[in-house]
């Protein structure tokens, strides 16, 4: 088993929560859940601005972006790497107003190469007063990063990210929407305004992204849909989950690919209601894709768990029990003070993930990053208790983001997405 190299704080902001702000497994480095606060003292004056004149200097979003990315650079340099070795960025914002100032910071810190990126608007970040949450996957020097710019699969100049990158047989595809960069939704992905019925918006946008964005990007990178490993899907309406899954399965029914589907507040493009990012293997990869099947309730996830080389990649997990009910649903509503829903649902999710780990010869102690999507951020207290109960003092490489209130099943408090080290 490859030993993880973890950088952490034992008591995040003076609490018993041990937070892993960086995890290295072999050549791969995961920086998860970075926001513009110090791990010991909270949000510093360099982010908030002078107490008597907070609007002095650069915009707040730029200060947050600078703080996050400069810290990420320092951490990567401690490992012997740098931002130029980034392969994937995930960003969440509570307001679109934070995006442009952050992009200025991103251009300043990354220079001419910004890794494949996903940016969506959620209800709030982990800290109530921060406007940006950033997570990064990077690699050590010596592993070539090939930048891919497929025709028609680009990014707006203000964003400037690379649409796809290939490194060590893995293909990282940036978050894709059913639009043409700088021109809005593609007419082929939109129900005409004059039509009372002419297909549904979610079906059209999903189909367009798969065929006109993901497929060409993969082919340009020397890959294909069949080599897909894991997708994250951000949806504006939970009512659209069934139609999305139906269209997705038309293309992926015989292609094992982990999927995490997350309710989302809004997107970069007006009228856009879905964004998809994707991880895949190249067609010539020596690593093999394997499906890991454990005794997990069928409704707990929308897709399979996939192993590829050193990574175990479960689909997004929810605490749905064998009967189809949310775990703890009878007790949890009356015991919010205990964060009962957060604890019981996270404990169930960890048991599901652990079952997949055991079949793959690994354990939850080898989680490289944990993304928690919650409609109520106070659920994290219970999630943290469940982590400690399951993993002990092992530092927690987490990001916790508040989604809109409507979840796939009534009473679901948590959608959990994991990357786990195997080798």
Residue pairs with C-beta under 8 A, 6 or more apart in sequence:
1 362
1 366
1 421
1 423
2 25
2 26
2 310
2 421
2 423
4 23
4 24
4 25
4 366
4 368
4 421
5 23
5 24
5 25
5 79
6 20
6 22
6 23
6 24
6 395
6 397
7 20
7 21
7 22
7 23
7 75
7 78
8 18
8 19
8 20
8 21
8 22
8 395
9 18
9 19
9 21
9 39
9 40
9 395
10 18
10 393
10 395
11 17
11 18
12 18
12 19
12 39
13 37
13 39
13 40
13 41
13 42
14 40
16 384
16 388
17 384
17 396
18 393
18 394
18 395
18 396
19 33
19 39
19 395
19 396
19 397
19 398
20 32
20 395
20 396
20 397
20 398
21 31
21 32
21 33
21 34
21 39
21 75
21 397
22 29
22 30
22 31
22 75
22 79
23 29
23 30
23 32
23 368
23 369
23 397
24 30
24 79
25 310
25 366
25 368
25 421
26 310
26 421
26 423
27 139
27 140
27 142
27 143
27 168
28 137
28 138
28 139
28 140
28 310
28 368
29 76
29 79
29 81
29 136
29 137
29 138
29 139
29 140
30 135
30 136
30 137
30 368
30 369
30 397
30 419
31 72
31 75
31 76
31 135
31 136
31 137
31 138
32 135
32 369
32 370
32 371
32 397
32 398
32 399
33 126
33 133
33 135
33 397
33 398
33 399
33 400
34 68
34 71
34 72
34 133
34 134
34 135
34 136
35 64
35 68
35 125
35 126
35 127
35 130
35 132
35 133
35 134
36 43
36 47
36 63
36 64
36 65
36 67
36 68
36 130
36 131
36 132
37 43
37 44
37 47
37 127
37 130
38 44
42 127
43 127
43 129
43 130
44 67
45 51
46 63
46 67
47 60
47 63
47 64
47 67
48 54
48 60
49 55
49 56
49 57
49 60
49 63
50 56
54 60
57 63
58 66
58 101
59 101
60 101
60 131
61 97
61 98
61 99
61 100
61 101
61 102
61 105
61 131
61 132
62 101
62 102
62 104
62 105
64 98
64 101
64 102
64 105
64 130
64 131
64 132
65 101
65 102
65 103
65 104
65 105
65 106
65 109
65 132
66 105
66 108
66 109
68 105
68 132
68 134
69 83
69 105
69 106
69 109
69 110
69 134
70 109
72 83
72 134
72 136
73 82
73 83
73 109
76 82
76 83
76 85
76 138
79 140
80 140
80 141
81 138
81 139
81 140
81 141
82 141
83 109
83 110
83 138
84 110
84 111
84 113
85 138
85 139
85 140
85 141
85 143
85 145
86 110
86 113
86 114
86 115
86 136
86 137
86 138
87 115
87 116
87 137
87 138
87 139
87 145
87 165
87 167
87 170
87 172
88 115
88 116
88 117
88 118
88 136
88 137
88 165
88 172
88 277
89 114
89 115
89 116
89 117
89 118
89 134
89 135
89 136
89 161
90 117
90 118
90 134
90 135
90 136
90 371
90 399
91 102
91 117
91 118
91 119
91 120
91 132
91 133
91 134
91 135
92 119
92 120
92 121
92 122
92 125
92 132
92 133
92 399
92 401
93 99
93 102
93 119
93 120
93 121
93 122
93 125
93 131
93 132
93 133
94 121
94 122
94 123
94 124
94 125
94 131
95 121
95 131
96 121
96 266
96 268
97 131
98 131
98 132
99 119
99 268
100 158
102 132
103 158
103 159
103 160
106 114
106 160
107 114
107 160
113 145
113 147
113 162
114 159
114 160
114 161
114 162
115 136
115 137
115 138
115 161
115 162
115 165
115 172
116 161
116 162
116 163
116 164
116 165
116 172
116 173
116 174
116 175
116 277
117 155
117 159
117 161
117 174
117 175
118 174
118 175
118 232
118 234
118 275
118 277
119 159
119 175
119 268
120 175
120 234
120 264
120 265
120 266
120 267
120 275
121 264
121 265
121 266
121 267
122 264
122 265
122 401
122 402
122 403
122 404
123 265
123 375
123 402
123 403
123 404
124 377
124 401
124 402
125 131
125 132
125 133
125 401
125 402
126 133
126 377
126 380
126 399
126 400
126 401
128 377
133 399
133 401
135 369
135 371
135 399
137 172
137 369
139 145
139 167
139 168
143 167
143 168
144 167
145 165
145 166
145 167
146 165
146 166
146 167
146 221
147 162
147 164
147 165
148 162
148 163
148 164
148 165
148 166
148 171
148 217
148 220
148 221
149 162
149 163
149 164
149 220
150 163
150 164
150 216
150 217
150 219
150 220
150 221
151 216
152 180
152 212
152 213
152 216
153 163
153 164
153 176
153 213
153 216
153 217
153 220
154 163
154 181
155 161
155 162
155 163
155 174
155 181
156 181
156 182
156 268
157 182
159 268
161 174
162 174
163 173
163 174
163 217
164 171
164 172
164 173
164 174
164 217
164 218
164 220
164 221
165 171
165 172
166 172
166 221
166 222
166 282
169 281
169 282
169 284
169 285
169 286
169 287
169 309
170 279
170 280
170 281
170 282
170 285
170 308
171 218
171 221
171 222
171 223
171 227
171 278
171 279
171 280
171 281
171 282
172 279
173 214
173 217
173 218
173 221
173 277
173 278
173 279
173 280
174 277
175 232
175 234
175 275
175 276
175 277
176 209
176 213
176 214
176 217
176 275
176 276
176 277
176 278
177 205
177 209
177 213
177 267
177 268
177 269
177 272
177 274
177 275
178 185
178 186
178 189
178 190
178 204
178 205
178 206
178 208
178 209
178 212
178 213
178 272
178 274
179 185
179 186
179 189
179 269
179 272
180 186
184 269
184 270
184 271
185 205
185 269
185 270
185 271
185 272
186 208
186 212
188 204
188 208
188 212
189 204
189 205
189 207
189 208
189 209
190 201
190 204
190 205
190 271
191 198
191 199
191 200
191 201
191 204
192 198
200 243
201 273
202 235
202 237
202 240
202 243
202 244
202 247
202 273
202 274
203 243
203 244
203 246
203 247
205 272
205 273
205 274
206 243
206 244
206 247
206 248
206 274
207 247
209 274
209 276
210 225
210 247
210 248
210 251
210 276
213 276
214 225
214 228
214 276
214 278
215 224
215 225
217 278
218 224
218 225
218 227
218 228
218 278
218 280
221 280
221 282
222 282
222 283
222 284
223 280
223 281
223 282
223 283
224 280
224 283
225 251
225 252
225 255
226 255
227 280
227 281
227 282
227 283
227 285
227 289
228 252
228 255
228 257
228 278
228 279
228 280
229 257
229 258
229 278
229 279
229 280
229 281
229 289
229 306
229 308
229 311
229 313
230 257
230 258
230 259
230 260
230 278
230 279
230 306
230 313
230 315
231 257
231 258
231 259
231 260
231 276
231 277
231 278
231 279
232 259
232 260
232 262
232 276
232 277
232 417
233 244
233 248
233 259
233 260
233 261
233 262
233 274
233 275
233 276
234 262
234 264
234 267
234 274
234 275
234 276
235 241
235 244
235 261
235 262
235 263
235 264
235 273
235 274
236 263
236 264
236 265
236 266
236 267
236 272
236 273
236 274
237 263
237 273
237 406
238 263
238 406
238 407
238 408
240 273
240 274
241 261
241 302
241 408
244 261
244 274
245 261
245 302
248 259
256 289
256 291
256 304
256 306
257 303
257 304
257 306
258 303
258 304
258 305
258 306
258 313
258 314
258 315
259 302
259 303
259 315
259 316
260 302
260 315
260 316
260 371
260 415
260 417
261 302
261 316
261 408
261 415
262 316
262 373
262 403
262 415
262 417
263 373
263 375
263 403
263 404
263 406
263 407
263 408
264 275
264 403
264 404
265 403
265 404
267 273
267 274
267 275
279 313
281 287
281 289
281 308
287 308
287 309
288 308
288 309
289 306
289 307
289 308
290 306
290 307
290 308
291 304
291 305
291 306
291 307
292 304
292 305
292 306
292 307
292 312
292 356
292 359
292 360
293 304
293 305
293 359
294 305
294 352
294 355
294 356
294 358
294 359
295 355
296 352
296 355
296 356
297 320
297 321
297 322
297 324
297 352
299 318
299 320
299 324
299 409
300 317
300 318
300 319
300 320
300 349
300 352
301 314
301 315
301 316
301 317
301 318
301 352
302 315
302 316
303 315
303 316
304 315
305 312
305 313
305 314
305 315
305 356
306 312
306 313
307 313
307 360
307 422
309 422
309 423
310 421
310 422
310 423
311 368
311 419
311 420
311 421
311 422
312 356
312 357
312 360
312 362
312 418
312 419
312 420
312 421
312 422
313 418
313 419
313 420
314 352
314 353
314 356
314 417
314 418
314 420
316 373
316 415
316 416
316 417
317 349
317 352
317 353
317 415
317 416
317 417
317 418
318 326
318 345
318 349
318 408
318 409
318 412
318 414
318 415
318 416
319 326
319 327
319 328
319 344
319 345
319 346
319 348
319 349
319 412
319 413
319 414
320 326
320 327
320 409
320 412
321 327
321 348
326 345
326 409
326 410
326 411
326 412
327 344
327 345
327 347
327 348
328 340
328 341
328 344
328 345
328 348
329 411
331 340
331 344
332 340
332 341
332 344
332 345
332 411
332 413
333 341
334 340
336 378
338 382
339 378
339 379
339 380
339 381
339 382
339 383
339 385
340 382
341 379
341 382
341 411
341 413
342 374
342 378
342 379
342 380
342 381
342 382
342 383
342 385
342 386
342 413
342 414
343 382
343 383
343 385
343 386
344 382
344 386
345 379
345 382
345 412
345 413
345 414
346 382
346 383
346 385
346 386
346 387
346 414
346 416
347 386
347 389
347 390
349 414
349 416
350 364
350 386
350 387
350 390
350 391
353 364
353 416
353 418
353 420
354 363
354 364
354 390
357 363
357 364
357 366
357 420
360 420
360 422
361 422
362 420
362 421
362 422
364 390
364 391
364 420
365 391
365 394
366 420
366 421
366 422
367 397
367 418
367 419
367 420
367 421
368 397
368 418
368 419
368 420
368 421
369 397
369 398
369 399
369 418
369 419
370 396
370 397
370 398
370 399
370 416
370 417
370 418
371 398
371 399
371 401
371 416
371 417
371 418
372 380
372 383
372 398
372 399
372 400
372 401
372 414
372 415
372 416
373 401
373 403
373 414
373 415
373 416
373 417
374 380
374 383
374 400
374 401
374 402
374 403
374 413
374 414
374 415
375 402
375 403
375 404
375 405
375 406
375 407
375 412
375 413
376 402
376 413
377 400
377 402
379 413
379 414
380 400
383 398
383 400
383 414
384 396
387 394
387 396
387 398
403 415
407 413
407 415
408 415
